[in-house]
Amino acid sequence: MLTERDDAITGRLLGRLGAVKTAGLLDGEGKVPGLGRVDAQVWRDRLSTAAQPSELAGRLRDVEAAGIGVVIPGDRNWPAGLTDLGAREPLVLWTRGAASFLSRPLTELLTITGSRAATSYGEHVAGKFAADLARDARVVVAGGAYGIEGAAHRAALTAGGDTIAVLAGGVDRPYPTGHHDLLDQIASVGLLVSETPPGTTPTRHRLLARSRLLAALSNTTIVVEAGARSGALHNARQAYDLGRNVGAVPGPVTSAASTGSHQLIGDGRARIVTDVGQITNMLQMHEALHESPQRSPLGSGFSRDHARRDIGRDTPSP
């Protein structure tokens, strides 16, 4: 509740000192390991403004009364994939719904993302992929947004499958508001999850920070449609940097909605995806991707160069 999202400084301190000693550093003016005097004071000022014990206790009581769940590292339901984020691993996940979805094997989770301003083509493809994968007992992960992500959630639900919506605000404040009913339905039969405390609203920083969760939770990220400045490109790059599988759906060369997807393919960050069978093959690469003894410097159990070599074996050259 004290930190902002994707706070690597606090993450490193927690990993080195533990929660009690890290919280103790907020009081006084002593040294903070790894930080100079000015940076230490900035860190203290940023966190201490929300550290009133009575206020925090009240917020925790409200969370408990609302039936919102809490999952922290070390819990049975903590997602194994998040540890690949290192110091950027979230400190907590707040949940509404089936928190057990978070403990499913990485190969069973797939992230579908794309433009909010999607075309009918993009929504059709996203829905087809999500429905087929849901029927195959995969968990469809998305951000609950308009366009591609909303289409993926709806299709998974219609197919009777499982879906997770990763929110940039509190799980008690569904966003976007136009998806209030959809997100409530996901909370009833699937899972809403956020690293942002209940009661908070999305901001640009929180939306960007959420991208690393969408990437790390899943074995594979598929970008169905994305404009040149779409946030989905950030999701894909986060997944690529973690050594995850990334796929992109090609579209008409005249469509601005597919510019970002084509860019990912052209840059070599994503494989071309045109059917669910290709996605299933990517998901089944988990053993090679995450149990190779050659570890990525980013923390995943896989070398990105090794990934390119394996992918190249069953992917024809353009």
C-alpha positions as CSV (number, residue, x, y, z in Angstrom):
1,M,0.0,0.0,0.0
2,L,3.0,2.3,0.4
3,T,4.9,1.8,-2.8
4,E,4.1,2.7,-6.4
5,R,4.0,0.0,-8.9
6,D,7.2,-1.5,-10.5
7,D,9.4,0.0,-7.6
8,A,12.7,-1.8,-8.2
9,I,14.4,0.1,-5.3
10,T,12.0,-1.1,-2.7
11,G,12.1,-4.6,-4.4
12,R,15.9,-4.8,-4.0
13,L,15.7,-3.6,-0.4
14,L,13.0,-6.2,0.4
15,G,15.0,-9.0,-1.2
16,R,18.1,-8.0,0.8
17,L,16.7,-6.9,4.2
18,G,13.1,-8.3,4.4
19,A,9.9,-6.4,5.0
20,V,10.4,-5.5,8.7
21,K,13.9,-3.9,8.3
22,T,12.9,-2.2,5.0
23,A,9.9,-0.6,6.8
24,G,12.2,0.4,9.6
25,L,14.3,2.4,7.2
26,L,11.4,4.8,6.6
27,D,12.0,6.3,10.1
28,G,15.0,8.5,10.8
29,E,17.7,9.7,8.5
30,G,20.2,6.8,8.5
31,K,21.8,5.2,5.5
32,V,19.8,3.1,3.1
33,P,21.8,0.3,1.5
34,G,22.6,1.0,-2.1
35,L,21.4,4.6,-2.0
36,G,23.1,7.9,-1.6
37,R,21.9,10.5,1.0
38,V,19.7,12.4,-1.5
39,D,18.2,9.3,-3.1
40,A,17.5,7.8,0.3
41,Q,15.6,10.9,1.4
42,V,13.6,10.9,-1.9
43,W,12.8,7.2,-1.3
44,R,11.7,7.9,2.3
45,D,9.6,11.0,1.3
46,R,7.8,9.0,-1.4
47,L,6.8,6.2,0.8
48,S,6.4,7.9,4.2
49,T,3.6,10.2,3.0
50,A,1.2,7.2,3.0
51,A,2.6,5.4,6.1
52,Q,0.2,6.6,8.8
53,P,-0.6,3.4,10.8
54,S,-4.2,4.4,11.6
55,E,-4.9,5.0,7.9
56,L,-3.3,1.8,6.8
57,A,-5.2,-0.2,9.4
58,G,-8.5,1.3,8.3
59,R,-7.8,0.5,4.7
60,L,-6.9,-3.1,5.6
61,R,-10.2,-3.5,7.5
62,D,-12.1,-2.2,4.4
63,V,-10.3,-4.7,2.2
64,E,-11.1,-7.6,4.5
65,A,-14.8,-6.5,4.7
66,A,-15.0,-6.4,0.9
67,G,-13.8,-10.0,0.6
68,I,-10.8,-9.0,-1.5
69,G,-8.0,-11.6,-1.4
70,V,-4.3,-11.0,-0.9
71,V,-1.5,-13.2,-2.3
72,I,2.2,-12.5,-1.5
73,P,5.4,-14.2,-2.6
74,G,5.7,-17.6,-0.9
75,D,2.0,-18.2,-0.8
76,R,0.7,-21.4,-2.5
77,N,-1.1,-19.3,-5.2
78,W,1.8,-17.0,-6.0
79,P,2.5,-17.2,-9.7
80,A,5.9,-18.8,-10.4
81,G,6.4,-16.7,-13.5
82,L,6.6,-13.5,-11.6
83,T,9.9,-14.4,-10.0
84,D,11.5,-13.9,-13.4
85,L,11.0,-10.1,-12.8
86,G,13.7,-10.1,-10.1
87,A,13.6,-6.8,-8.2
88,R,10.6,-5.7,-10.3
89,E,8.5,-8.6,-9.0
90,P,5.3,-7.2,-7.4
91,L,5.2,-7.2,-3.6
92,V,1.5,-8.3,-3.4
93,L,-1.4,-9.2,-5.6
94,W,-4.9,-8.2,-4.7
95,T,-7.6,-10.6,-6.0
96,R,-11.3,-11.0,-6.6
97,G,-12.3,-14.5,-7.7
98,A,-10.5,-17.7,-8.2
99,A,-7.0,-16.9,-7.0
100,S,-6.0,-20.6,-7.6
101,F,-5.8,-19.7,-11.3
102,L,-2.5,-17.9,-10.5
103,S,-0.9,-21.2,-9.5
104,R,-1.6,-22.9,-12.8
105,P,1.5,-24.0,-14.8
106,L,2.9,-21.4,-17.0
107,T,2.1,-23.5,-20.1
108,E,-1.6,-23.2,-19.3
109,L,-1.7,-19.4,-19.4
110,L,-1.7,-17.3,-22.5
111,T,-1.9,-13.5,-22.8
112,I,-3.9,-11.9,-25.6
113,T,-3.5,-8.2,-26.1
114,G,-4.0,-5.6,-28.7
115,S,-5.4,-2.2,-29.6
116,R,-8.4,-0.7,-27.8
117,A,-9.5,0.8,-31.2
118,A,-9.7,-2.7,-32.8
119,T,-11.3,-3.5,-36.1
120,S,-14.0,-6.1,-36.6
121,Y,-11.2,-8.4,-38.1
122,G,-9.1,-8.0,-35.0
123,E,-11.9,-8.7,-32.5
124,H,-13.0,-11.7,-34.6
125,V,-9.5,-13.2,-34.5
126,A,-9.0,-12.5,-30.8
127,G,-12.3,-14.1,-30.0
128,K,-11.6,-17.2,-32.2
129,F,-8.2,-17.7,-30.6
130,A,-9.5,-17.2,-27.0
131,A,-12.4,-19.5,-27.5
132,D,-10.3,-22.3,-28.9
133,L,-7.7,-22.0,-26.3
134,A,-10.3,-21.9,-23.5
135,R,-11.8,-25.1,-24.8
136,D,-8.3,-26.6,-24.6
137,A,-8.2,-25.8,-20.9
138,R,-5.9,-22.8,-21.3
139,V,-6.3,-19.7,-19.1
140,V,-6.8,-16.5,-21.2
141,V,-5.0,-13.6,-19.6
142,A,-5.7,-10.0,-20.7
143,G,-6.1,-6.5,-19.3
144,G,-9.8,-6.0,-19.5
145,A,-9.6,-3.1,-21.9
146,Y,-11.8,-2.2,-24.8
147,G,-11.2,-3.8,-28.2
148,I,-9.0,-6.9,-28.5
149,E,-8.7,-7.7,-24.8
150,G,-12.4,-7.4,-24.1
151,A,-13.1,-9.6,-27.1
152,A,-10.7,-12.2,-25.7
153,H,-12.3,-12.2,-22.3
154,R,-15.9,-12.5,-23.7
155,A,-15.0,-15.4,-26.0
156,A,-13.3,-17.3,-23.2
157,L,-16.3,-16.9,-20.9
158,T,-18.7,-17.8,-23.7
159,A,-16.7,-21.0,-24.3
160,G,-17.0,-21.9,-20.7
161,G,-13.3,-21.4,-20.1
162,D,-11.1,-19.6,-17.6
163,T,-9.9,-16.0,-17.9
164,I,-7.8,-13.6,-15.8
165,A,-8.1,-9.8,-16.1
166,V,-5.0,-7.9,-14.9
167,L,-6.1,-4.4,-13.8
168,A,-4.0,-1.3,-13.5
169,G,-6.3,0.0,-10.7
170,G,-7.9,-1.5,-7.6
171,V,-9.9,-4.8,-8.1
172,D,-12.8,-3.0,-6.4
173,R,-12.9,-0.3,-9.1
174,P,-13.4,-2.0,-12.5
175,Y,-11.8,0.0,-15.3
176,P,-12.8,0.9,-18.0
177,T,-16.2,1.7,-16.6
178,G,-17.9,0.5,-19.8
179,H,-16.6,-3.0,-19.0
180,H,-18.1,-2.9,-15.4
181,D,-20.5,-5.8,-16.1
182,L,-17.8,-7.8,-18.0
183,L,-15.3,-7.4,-15.2
184,D,-17.9,-8.3,-12.6
185,Q,-18.6,-11.5,-14.5
186,I,-14.9,-12.3,-14.7
187,A,-14.7,-11.8,-10.9
188,S,-17.6,-14.3,-10.5
189,V,-16.3,-17.1,-12.6
190,G,-12.7,-16.2,-13.3
191,L,-10.2,-13.8,-11.6
192,L,-9.6,-10.1,-11.3
193,V,-6.0,-9.3,-10.1
194,S,-4.0,-6.2,-9.5
195,E,-0.8,-5.2,-7.7
196,T,-2.4,-1.8,-7.1
197,P,-4.3,-1.5,-3.7
198,P,-8.1,-1.5,-3.6
199,G,-9.5,2.0,-4.0
200,T,-6.9,3.3,-6.4
201,T,-7.4,4.4,-10.0
202,P,-5.3,3.6,-13.1
203,T,-2.7,6.1,-14.1
204,R,-0.3,6.1,-17.1
205,H,2.5,4.8,-14.9
206,R,0.3,2.0,-13.5
207,L,-0.8,1.0,-17.0
208,L,2.8,0.7,-18.2
209,A,3.8,-1.1,-15.0
210,R,1.0,-3.6,-15.5
211,S,2.6,-4.7,-18.9
212,R,5.3,-6.6,-17.1
213,L,2.7,-8.7,-15.2
214,L,0.8,-9.5,-18.4
215,A,4.1,-10.6,-19.9
216,A,5.4,-12.6,-16.9
217,L,2.2,-14.4,-15.9
218,S,2.0,-16.3,-19.2
219,N,4.2,-18.5,-21.3
220,T,3.2,-16.8,-24.5
221,T,1.9,-13.3,-25.4
222,I,-0.1,-12.8,-28.6
223,V,-0.6,-9.4,-30.2
224,V,-3.7,-9.5,-32.4
225,E,-3.8,-5.9,-33.5
226,A,-1.7,-2.9,-32.5
227,G,-1.2,0.6,-33.9
228,A,2.2,2.2,-34.1
229,R,1.9,3.6,-30.6
230,S,-0.3,1.0,-29.0
231,G,0.4,-0.1,-25.4
232,A,0.2,-3.7,-26.6
233,L,3.7,-3.2,-28.1
234,H,5.0,-2.4,-24.6
235,N,3.4,-5.7,-23.4
236,A,5.1,-7.6,-26.2
237,R,8.5,-6.0,-25.6
238,Q,8.3,-6.9,-21.9
239,A,7.5,-10.5,-22.8
240,Y,10.3,-10.6,-25.3
241,D,12.8,-9.3,-22.8
242,L,11.7,-12.0,-20.3
243,G,12.5,-14.6,-22.9
244,R,8.8,-15.5,-23.3
245,N,7.2,-16.6,-26.6
246,V,5.7,-13.7,-28.5
247,G,3.4,-14.0,-31.5
248,A,1.7,-11.3,-33.7
249,V,-1.2,-11.6,-36.1
250,P,-0.6,-10.0,-39.5
251,G,-3.2,-7.8,-41.0
252,P,-3.7,-5.8,-44.2
253,V,-0.7,-3.7,-45.1
254,T,-3.1,-0.8,-45.6
255,S,-4.5,-1.0,-42.0
256,A,-3.1,1.3,-39.4
257,A,-4.4,-1.1,-36.7
258,S,-1.9,-3.7,-37.8
259,T,1.2,-1.4,-38.1
260,G,2.5,-2.4,-34.7
261,S,2.0,-6.1,-35.3
262,H,4.0,-5.9,-38.5
263,Q,6.7,-3.9,-36.7
264,L,7.1,-6.7,-34.1
265,I,7.4,-9.3,-36.8
266,G,9.8,-7.2,-38.9
267,D,12.0,-6.6,-35.8
268,G,12.2,-10.3,-35.1
269,R,10.5,-9.8,-31.7
270,A,7.4,-11.9,-32.7
271,R,6.5,-14.9,-34.7
272,I,3.8,-14.7,-37.3
273,V,0.6,-16.3,-35.9
274,T,-2.3,-17.2,-38.1
275,D,-4.0,-20.1,-36.3
276,V,-4.4,-21.6,-32.9
277,G,-2.2,-24.6,-33.7
278,Q,0.8,-22.3,-34.0
279,I,0.0,-20.8,-30.6
280,T,-0.4,-24.3,-29.0
281,N,3.1,-25.2,-30.4
282,M,4.5,-22.1,-28.8
283,L,2.9,-23.0,-25.5
284,Q,4.4,-26.5,-25.6
285,M,7.9,-25.1,-25.9
286,H,7.9,-24.5,-22.2
287,E,10.3,-27.2,-21.3
288,A,13.0,-25.8,-23.7
289,L,12.2,-22.2,-22.8
290,H,12.2,-22.3,-19.0
291,E,14.2,-25.3,-17.9
292,S,17.3,-24.8,-20.0
293,P,20.5,-24.6,-17.8
294,Q,21.5,-21.5,-19.8
295,R,19.8,-18.8,-17.9
296,S,18.9,-15.4,-19.3
297,P,20.5,-12.3,-17.7
298,L,16.9,-11.0,-17.3
299,G,16.1,-13.8,-14.8
300,S,14.1,-16.2,-16.9
301,G,15.3,-19.8,-17.3
302,F,16.0,-19.4,-20.9
303,S,18.5,-17.8,-23.3
304,R,16.9,-15.5,-25.9
305,D,19.5,-16.6,-28.5
306,H,18.6,-20.2,-27.7
307,A,14.9,-19.3,-28.2
308,R,15.6,-17.9,-31.7
309,R,17.5,-21.0,-32.7
310,D,14.7,-23.3,-31.5
311,I,12.0,-21.2,-33.1
312,G,13.8,-21.1,-36.3
313,R,13.7,-24.9,-36.6
314,D,10.0,-24.9,-37.4
315,T,9.5,-21.4,-38.8
316,P,10.2,-20.9,-42.5
317,S,12.1,-17.8,-43.5
318,P,10.0,-15.0,-44.9
